[in-house]
Amino acid sequence: MNLAELRVFQAVHECGGVSQAARRLHCVQSNVTARLKQLEARLGVPLFTRKNRQ
């Protein structure tokens, strides 16, 4: 676990979604998603409940 992954996790939590977190972090959505997946893989647990767009 590194500081960048924790910042991404915090941003997603505080913003309530990946898209909003990406805007806050000034990066693309796919980067935020990849960092979250890396962190989840490292910890071995899902960190967020994912919902399909509606």
N, CA, C and O atoms as a Maestro MAE file, in Angstrom:
{
 s_m_m2io_version
 :::
 2.0.0
}

f_m_ct {
 s_m_title
 :::
 protein
 m_atom[216] {
  # First column is atom index #
  i_m_mmod_type
  r_m_x_coord
  r_m_y_coord
  r_m_z_coord
  i_m_residue_number
  s_m_chain_name
  s_m_pdb_residue_name
  s_m_pdb_atom_name
  i_m_atomic_number
  :::
  1 25 0.854 -1.168 0.000 1 A "MET " " N  " 7
  2 3 0.000 0.000 0.000 1 A "MET " " CA " 6
  3 2 0.902 1.234 0.000 1 A "MET " " C  " 6
  4 15 1.865 1.319 0.762 1 A "MET " " O  " 8
  5 25 0.566 2.190 -0.875 2 A "ASN " " N  " 7
  6 3 1.370 3.402 -0.891 2 A "ASN " " CA " 6
  7 2 0.469 4.625 -0.760 2 A "ASN " " C  " 6
  8 15 -0.757 4.520 -0.786 2 A "ASN " " O  " 8
  9 25 1.099 5.774 -0.619 3 A "LEU " " N  " 7
  10 3 0.371 7.009 -0.374 3 A "LEU " " CA " 6
  11 2 -0.547 7.372 -1.543 3 A "LEU " " C  " 6
  12 15 -1.656 7.858 -1.320 3 A "LEU " " O  " 8
  13 25 -0.113 7.150 -2.765 4 A "ALA " " N  " 7
  14 3 -0.942 7.468 -3.940 4 A "ALA " " CA " 6
  15 2 -2.230 6.651 -3.930 4 A "ALA " " C  " 6
  16 15 -3.298 7.186 -4.226 4 A "ALA " " O  " 8
  17 25 -2.146 5.372 -3.597 5 A "GLU " " N  " 7
  18 3 -3.338 4.528 -3.535 5 A "GLU " " CA " 6
  19 2 -4.290 5.008 -2.435 5 A "GLU " " C  " 6
  20 15 -5.507 5.004 -2.616 5 A "GLU " " O  " 8
  21 25 -3.744 5.409 -1.324 6 A "LEU " " N  " 7
  22 3 -4.583 5.907 -0.234 6 A "LEU " " CA " 6
  23 2 -5.257 7.222 -0.596 6 A "LEU " " C  " 6
  24 15 -6.403 7.456 -0.214 6 A "LEU " " O  " 8
  25 25 -4.563 8.077 -1.325 7 A "ARG " " N  " 7
  26 3 -5.165 9.342 -1.774 7 A "ARG " " CA " 6
  27 2 -6.321 9.082 -2.724 7 A "ARG " " C  " 6
  28 15 -7.352 9.750 -2.652 7 A "ARG " " O  " 8
  29 25 -6.152 8.109 -3.618 8 A "VAL " " N  " 7
  30 3 -7.224 7.751 -4.545 8 A "VAL " " CA " 6
  31 2 -8.408 7.209 -3.759 8 A "VAL " " C  " 6
  32 15 -9.545 7.612 -4.007 8 A "VAL " " O  " 8
  33 25 -8.168 6.309 -2.822 9 A "PHE " " N  " 7
  34 3 -9.243 5.753 -2.000 9 A "PHE " " CA " 6
  35 2 -9.982 6.870 -1.266 9 A "PHE " " C  " 6
  36 15 -11.213 6.886 -1.244 9 A "PHE " " O  " 8
  37 25 -9.257 7.781 -0.678 10 A "GLN " " N  " 7
  38 3 -9.866 8.883 0.060 10 A "GLN " " CA " 6
  39 2 -10.712 9.761 -0.859 10 A "GLN " " C  " 6
  40 15 -11.825 10.147 -0.501 10 A "GLN " " O  " 8
  41 25 -10.191 10.074 -2.031 11 A "ALA " " N  " 7
  42 3 -10.924 10.919 -2.972 11 A "ALA " " CA " 6
  43 2 -12.225 10.259 -3.419 11 A "ALA " " C  " 6
  44 15 -13.261 10.919 -3.490 11 A "ALA " " O  " 8
  45 25 -12.179 8.963 -3.720 12 A "VAL " " N  " 7
  46 3 -13.390 8.256 -4.143 12 A "VAL " " CA " 6
  47 2 -14.404 8.254 -3.004 12 A "VAL " " C  " 6
  48 15 -15.594 8.479 -3.226 12 A "VAL " " O  " 8
  49 25 -13.944 8.005 -1.819 13 A "HIS " " N  " 7
  50 3 -14.838 7.993 -0.655 13 A "HIS " " CA " 6
  51 2 -15.474 9.368 -0.444 13 A "HIS " " C  " 6
  52 15 -16.692 9.471 -0.295 13 A "HIS " " O  " 8
  53 25 -14.670 10.404 -0.430 14 A "GLU " " N  " 7
  54 3 -15.174 11.750 -0.160 14 A "GLU " " CA " 6
  55 2 -16.043 12.293 -1.297 14 A "GLU " " C  " 6
  56 15 -17.008 13.017 -1.049 14 A "GLU " " O  " 8
  57 25 -15.707 11.951 -2.528 15 A "CYS " " N  " 7
  58 3 -16.450 12.464 -3.684 15 A "CYS " " CA " 6
  59 2 -17.671 11.618 -4.020 15 A "CYS " " C  " 6
  60 15 -18.584 12.085 -4.701 15 A "CYS " " O  " 8
  61 25 -17.690 10.395 -3.552 16 A "GLY " " N  " 7
  62 3 -18.830 9.533 -3.789 16 A "GLY " " CA " 6
  63 2 -18.829 8.820 -5.131 16 A "GLY " " C  " 6
  64 15 -19.841 8.241 -5.528 16 A "GLY " " O  " 8
  65 25 -17.709 8.856 -5.828 17 A "GLY " " N  " 7
  66 3 -17.642 8.151 -7.107 17 A "GLY " " CA " 6
  67 2 -16.304 8.330 -7.786 17 A "GLY " " C  " 6
  68 15 -15.527 9.222 -7.447 17 A "GLY " " O  " 8
  69 25 -16.052 7.469 -8.748 18 A "VAL " " N  " 7
  70 3 -14.768 7.462 -9.453 18 A "VAL " " CA " 6
  71 2 -14.619 8.682 -10.362 18 A "VAL " " C  " 6
  72 15 -13.554 9.297 -10.408 18 A "VAL " " O  " 8
  73 25 -15.678 9.030 -11.081 19 A "SER " " N  " 7
  74 3 -15.602 10.166 -12.004 19 A "SER " " CA " 6
  75 2 -15.304 11.465 -11.270 19 A "SER " " C  " 6
  76 15 -14.456 12.250 -11.696 19 A "SER " " O  " 8
  77 25 -16.000 11.683 -10.176 20 A "GLN " " N  " 7
  78 3 -15.784 12.898 -9.399 20 A "GLN " " CA " 6
  79 2 -14.387 12.912 -8.784 20 A "GLN " " C  " 6
  80 15 -13.737 13.956 -8.725 20 A "GLN " " O  " 8
  81 25 -13.935 11.753 -8.328 21 A "ALA " " N  " 7
  82 3 -12.592 11.656 -7.750 21 A "ALA " " CA " 6
  83 2 -11.528 11.940 -8.802 21 A "ALA " " C  " 6
  84 15 -10.526 12.594 -8.512 21 A "ALA " " O  " 8
  85 25 -11.737 11.457 -10.009 22 A "ALA " " N  " 7
  86 3 -10.778 11.708 -11.090 22 A "ALA " " CA " 6
  87 2 -10.660 13.201 -11.362 22 A "ALA " " C  " 6
  88 15 -9.557 13.718 -11.537 22 A "ALA " " O  " 8
  89 25 -11.791 13.891 -11.397 23 A "ARG " " N  " 7
  90 3 -11.746 15.348 -11.599 23 A "ARG " " CA " 6
  91 2 -10.984 16.027 -10.465 23 A "ARG " " C  " 6
  92 15 -10.166 16.918 -10.694 23 A "ARG " " O  " 8
  93 25 -11.264 15.596 -9.255 24 A "ARG " " N  " 7
  94 3 -10.590 16.192 -8.082 24 A "ARG " " CA " 6
  95 2 -9.082 15.954 -8.114 24 A "ARG " " C  " 6
  96 15 -8.298 16.830 -7.750 24 A "ARG " " O  " 8
  97 25 -8.686 14.752 -8.558 25 A "LEU " " N  " 7
  98 3 -7.272 14.384 -8.586 25 A "LEU " " CA " 6
  99 2 -6.571 14.815 -9.882 25 A "LEU " " C  " 6
  100 15 -5.366 14.615 -10.037 25 A "LEU " " O  " 8
  101 25 -7.332 15.404 -10.806 26 A "HIS " " N  " 7
  102 3 -6.792 15.864 -12.094 26 A "HIS " " CA " 6
  103 2 -6.162 14.712 -12.873 26 A "HIS " " C  " 6
  104 15 -5.036 14.809 -13.361 26 A "HIS " " O  " 8
  105 25 -6.915 13.624 -12.976 27 A "CYS " " N  " 7
  106 3 -6.457 12.484 -13.760 27 A "CYS " " CA " 6
  107 2 -7.658 11.838 -14.437 27 A "CYS " " C  " 6
  108 15 -8.798 12.251 -14.224 27 A "CYS " " O  " 8
  109 25 -7.401 10.837 -15.242 28 A "VAL " " N  " 7
  110 3 -8.494 10.179 -15.962 28 A "VAL " " CA " 6
  111 2 -9.148 9.114 -15.090 28 A "VAL " " C  " 6
  112 15 -8.536 8.582 -14.164 28 A "VAL " " O  " 8
  113 25 -10.402 8.817 -15.409 29 A "GLN " " N  " 7
  114 3 -11.180 7.856 -14.636 29 A "GLN " " CA " 6
  115 2 -10.536 6.476 -14.627 29 A "GLN " " C  " 6
  116 15 -10.559 5.787 -13.607 29 A "GLN " " O  " 8
  117 25 -9.964 6.071 -15.749 30 A "SER " " N  " 7
  118 3 -9.362 4.737 -15.816 30 A "SER " " CA " 6
  119 2 -8.178 4.603 -14.858 30 A "SER " " C  " 6
  120 15 -7.919 3.518 -14.338 30 A "SER " " O  " 8
  121 25 -7.470 5.687 -14.627 31 A "ASN " " N  " 7
  122 3 -6.352 5.661 -13.687 31 A "ASN " " CA " 6
  123 2 -6.858 5.442 -12.260 31 A "ASN " " C  " 6
  124 15 -6.277 4.661 -11.506 31 A "ASN " " O  " 8
  125 25 -7.925 6.120 -11.896 32 A "VAL " " N  " 7
  126 3 -8.511 5.961 -10.561 32 A "VAL " " CA " 6
  127 2 -9.006 4.528 -10.384 32 A "VAL " " C  " 6
  128 15 -8.766 3.910 -9.346 32 A "VAL " " O  " 8
  129 25 -9.688 4.005 -11.383 33 A "THR " " N  " 7
  130 3 -10.196 2.634 -11.318 33 A "THR " " CA " 6
  131 2 -9.053 1.634 -11.182 33 A "THR " " C  " 6
  132 15 -9.139 0.699 -10.385 33 A "THR " " O  " 8
  133 25 -7.994 1.822 -11.946 34 A "ALA " " N  " 7
  134 3 -6.842 0.913 -11.876 34 A "ALA " " CA " 6
  135 2 -6.192 0.952 -10.502 34 A "ALA " " C  " 6
  136 15 -5.832 -0.091 -9.956 34 A "ALA " " O  " 8
  137 25 -6.039 2.138 -9.941 35 A "ARG " " N  " 7
  138 3 -5.441 2.247 -8.594 35 A "ARG " " CA " 6
  139 2 -6.307 1.552 -7.551 35 A "ARG " " C  " 6
  140 15 -5.795 0.872 -6.661 35 A "ARG " " O  " 8
  141 25 -7.623 1.726 -7.665 36 A "LEU " " N  " 7
  142 3 -8.525 1.056 -6.724 36 A "LEU " " CA " 6
  143 2 -8.412 -0.458 -6.841 36 A "LEU " " C  " 6
  144 15 -8.353 -1.160 -5.832 36 A "LEU " " O  " 8
  145 25 -8.383 -0.957 -8.069 37 A "LYS " " N  " 7
  146 3 -8.268 -2.404 -8.271 37 A "LYS " " CA " 6
  147 2 -6.953 -2.937 -7.723 37 A "LYS " " C  " 6
  148 15 -6.918 -4.027 -7.152 37 A "LYS " " O  " 8
  149 25 -5.872 -2.183 -7.890 38 A "GLN " " N  " 7
  150 3 -4.571 -2.591 -7.338 38 A "GLN " " CA " 6
  151 2 -4.641 -2.674 -5.819 38 A "GLN " " C  " 6
  152 15 -4.165 -3.637 -5.218 38 A "GLN " " O  " 8
  153 25 -5.235 -1.662 -5.207 39 A "LEU " " N  " 7
  154 3 -5.345 -1.641 -3.752 39 A "LEU " " CA " 6
  155 2 -6.224 -2.783 -3.259 39 A "LEU " " C  " 6
  156 15 -5.891 -3.442 -2.274 39 A "LEU " " O  " 8
  157 25 -7.346 -3.022 -3.937 40 A "GLU " " N  " 7
  158 3 -8.224 -4.128 -3.553 40 A "GLU " " CA " 6
  159 2 -7.520 -5.470 -3.696 40 A "GLU " " C  " 6
  160 15 -7.676 -6.349 -2.848 40 A "GLU " " O  " 8
  161 25 -6.747 -5.631 -4.762 41 A "ALA " " N  " 7
  162 3 -6.014 -6.885 -4.963 41 A "ALA " " CA " 6
  163 2 -4.971 -7.081 -3.867 41 A "ALA " " C  " 6
  164 15 -4.790 -8.187 -3.359 41 A "ALA " " O  " 8
  165 25 -4.304 -6.020 -3.518 42 A "ARG " " N  " 7
  166 3 -3.278 -6.102 -2.477 42 A "ARG " " CA " 6
  167 2 -3.881 -6.452 -1.121 42 A "ARG " " C  " 6
  168 15 -3.309 -7.230 -0.358 42 A "ARG " " O  " 8
  169 25 -5.052 -5.864 -0.828 43 A "LEU " " N  " 7
  170 3 -5.702 -6.110 0.456 43 A "LEU " " CA " 6
  171 2 -6.549 -7.382 0.456 43 A "LEU " " C  " 6
  172 15 -6.825 -7.957 1.508 43 A "LEU " " O  " 8
  173 25 -6.958 -7.813 -0.745 44 A "GLY " " N  " 7
  174 3 -7.754 -9.030 -0.865 44 A "GLY " " CA " 6
  175 2 -9.220 -8.870 -0.523 44 A "GLY " " C  " 6
  176 15 -9.909 -9.850 -0.238 44 A "GLY " " O  " 8
  177 25 -9.702 -7.629 -0.550 45 A "VAL " " N  " 7
  178 3 -11.120 -7.364 -0.269 45 A "VAL " " CA " 6
  179 2 -11.626 -6.231 -1.164 45 A "VAL " " C  " 6
  180 15 -10.862 -5.334 -1.523 45 A "VAL " " O  " 8
  181 25 -12.912 -6.270 -1.523 46 A "PRO " " N  " 7
  182 3 -13.469 -5.125 -2.247 46 A "PRO " " CA " 6
  183 2 -13.645 -3.950 -1.293 46 A "PRO " " C  " 6
  184 15 -14.073 -4.132 -0.153 46 A "PRO " " O  " 8
  185 25 -13.321 -2.756 -1.751 47 A "LEU " " N  " 7
  186 3 -13.409 -1.582 -0.900 47 A "LEU " " CA " 6
  187 2 -14.687 -0.786 -1.105 47 A "LEU " " C  " 6
  188 15 -15.120 -0.052 -0.216 47 A "LEU " " O  " 8
  189 25 -15.288 -0.933 -2.277 48 A "PHE " " N  " 7
  190 3 -16.507 -0.202 -2.595 48 A "PHE " " CA " 6
  191 2 -17.500 -1.142 -3.252 48 A "PHE " " C  " 6
  192 15 -17.116 -2.125 -3.885 48 A "PHE " " O  " 8
  193 25 -18.768 -0.836 -3.097 49 A "THR " " N  " 7
  194 3 -19.823 -1.534 -3.815 49 A "THR " " CA " 6
  195 2 -20.001 -0.835 -5.135 49 A "THR " " C  " 6
  196 15 -20.267 0.366 -5.176 49 A "THR " " O  " 8
  197 25 -19.857 -1.576 -6.219 50 A "ARG " " N  " 7
  198 3 -19.974 -0.987 -7.546 50 A "ARG " " CA " 6
  199 2 -21.403 -1.153 -8.054 50 A "ARG " " C  " 6
  200 15 -22.025 -2.202 -7.888 50 A "ARG " " O  " 8
  201 25 -21.898 -0.098 -8.671 51 A "LYS " " N  " 7
  202 3 -23.240 -0.119 -9.253 51 A "LYS " " CA " 6
  203 2 -23.130 0.154 -10.741 51 A "LYS " " C  " 6
  204 15 -22.259 0.904 -11.182 51 A "LYS " " O  " 8
  205 25 -24.019 -0.460 -11.512 52 A "ASN " " N  " 7
  206 3 -24.080 -0.180 -12.947 52 A "ASN " " CA " 6
  207 2 -24.704 1.194 -13.144 52 A "ASN " " C  " 6
  208 15 -25.536 1.637 -12.353 52 A "ASN " " O  " 8
  209 25 -24.286 1.854 -14.213 53 A "ARG " " N  " 7
  210 3 -24.907 3.141 -14.541 53 A "ARG " " CA " 6
  211 2 -26.345 2.922 -14.948 53 A "ARG " " C  " 6
  212 15 -26.680 1.921 -15.582 53 A "ARG " " O  " 8
  213 25 -27.192 3.868 -14.579 54 A "GLN " " N  " 7
  214 3 -28.601 3.778 -14.960 54 A "GLN " " CA " 6
  215 2 -29.060 5.095 -15.503 54 A "GLN " " C  " 6
  216 15 -30.222 5.235 -15.884 54 A "GLN " " O  " 8
  :::
 }
 m_bond[215] {
  # First column is bond index #
  i_m_from
  i_m_to
  i_m_order
  :::
  1 1 2 1
  2 2 3 1
  3 3 4 2
  4 3 5 1
  5 5 6 1
  6 6 7 1
  7 7 8 2
  8 7 9 1
  9 9 10 1
  10 10 11 1
  11 11 12 2
  12 11 13 1
  13 13 14 1
  14 14 15 1
  15 15 16 2
  16 15 17 1
  17 17 18 1
  18 18 19 1
  19 19 20 2
  20 19 21 1
  21 21 22 1
  22 22 23 1
  23 23 24 2
  24 23 25 1
  25 25 26 1
  26 26 27 1
  27 27 28 2
  28 27 29 1
  29 29 30 1
  30 30 31 1
  31 31 32 2
  32 31 33 1
  33 33 34 1
  34 34 35 1
  35 35 36 2
  36 35 37 1
  37 37 38 1
  38 38 39 1
  39 39 40 2
  40 39 41 1
  41 41 42 1
  42 42 43 1
  43 43 44 2
  44 43 45 1
  45 45 46 1
  46 46 47 1
  47 47 48 2
  48 47 49 1
  49 49 50 1
  50 50 51 1
  51 51 52 2
  52 51 53 1
  53 53 54 1
  54 54 55 1
  55 55 56 2
  56 55 57 1
  57 57 58 1
  58 58 59 1
  59 59 60 2
  60 59 61 1
  61 61 62 1
  62 62 63 1
  63 63 64 2
  64 63 65 1
  65 65 66 1
  66 66 67 1
  67 67 68 2
  68 67 69 1
  69 69 70 1
  70 70 71 1
  71 71 72 2
  72 71 73 1
  73 73 74 1
  74 74 75 1
  75 75 76 2
  76 75 77 1
  77 77 78 1
  78 78 79 1
  79 79 80 2
  80 79 81 1
  81 81 82 1
  82 82 83 1
  83 83 84 2
  84 83 85 1
  85 85 86 1
  86 86 87 1
  87 87 88 2
  88 87 89 1
  89 89 90 1
  90 90 91 1
  91 91 92 2
  92 91 93 1
  93 93 94 1
  94 94 95 1
  95 95 96 2
  96 95 97 1
  97 97 98 1
  98 98 99 1
  99 99 100 2
  100 99 101 1
  101 101 102 1
  102 102 103 1
  103 103 104 2
  104 103 105 1
  105 105 106 1
  106 106 107 1
  107 107 108 2
  108 107 109 1
  109 109 110 1
  110 110 111 1
  111 111 112 2
  112 111 113 1
  113 113 114 1
  114 114 115 1
  115 115 116 2
  116 115 117 1
  117 117 118 1
  118 118 119 1
  119 119 120 2
  120 119 121 1
  121 121 122 1
  122 122 123 1
  123 123 124 2
  124 123 125 1
  125 125 126 1
  126 126 127 1
  127 127 128 2
  128 127 129 1
  129 129 130 1
  130 130 131 1
  131 131 132 2
  132 131 133 1
  133 133 134 1
  134 134 135 1
  135 135 136 2
  136 135 137 1
  137 137 138 1
  138 138 139 1
  139 139 140 2
  140 139 141 1
  141 141 142 1
  142 142 143 1
  143 143 144 2
  144 143 145 1
  145 145 146 1
  146 146 147 1
  147 147 148 2
  148 147 149 1
  149 149 150 1
  150 150 151 1
  151 151 152 2
  152 151 153 1
  153 153 154 1
  154 154 155 1
  155 155 156 2
  156 155 157 1
  157 157 158 1
  158 158 159 1
  159 159 160 2
  160 159 161 1
  161 161 162 1
  162 162 163 1
  163 163 164 2
  164 163 165 1
  165 165 166 1
  166 166 167 1
  167 167 168 2
  168 167 169 1
  169 169 170 1
  170 170 171 1
  171 171 172 2
  172 171 173 1
  173 173 174 1
  174 174 175 1
  175 175 176 2
  176 175 177 1
  177 177 178 1
  178 178 179 1
  179 179 180 2
  180 179 181 1
  181 181 182 1
  182 182 183 1
  183 183 184 2
  184 183 185 1
  185 185 186 1
  186 186 187 1
  187 187 188 2
  188 187 189 1
  189 189 190 1
  190 190 191 1
  191 191 192 2
  192 191 193 1
  193 193 194 1
  194 194 195 1
  195 195 196 2
  196 195 197 1
  197 197 198 1
  198 198 199 1
  199 199 200 2
  200 199 201 1
  201 201 202 1
  202 202 203 1
  203 203 204 2
  204 203 205 1
  205 205 206 1
  206 206 207 1
  207 207 208 2
  208 207 209 1
  209 209 210 1
  210 210 211 1
  211 211 212 2
  212 211 213 1
  213 213 214 1
  214 214 215 1
  215 215 216 2
  :::
 }
}
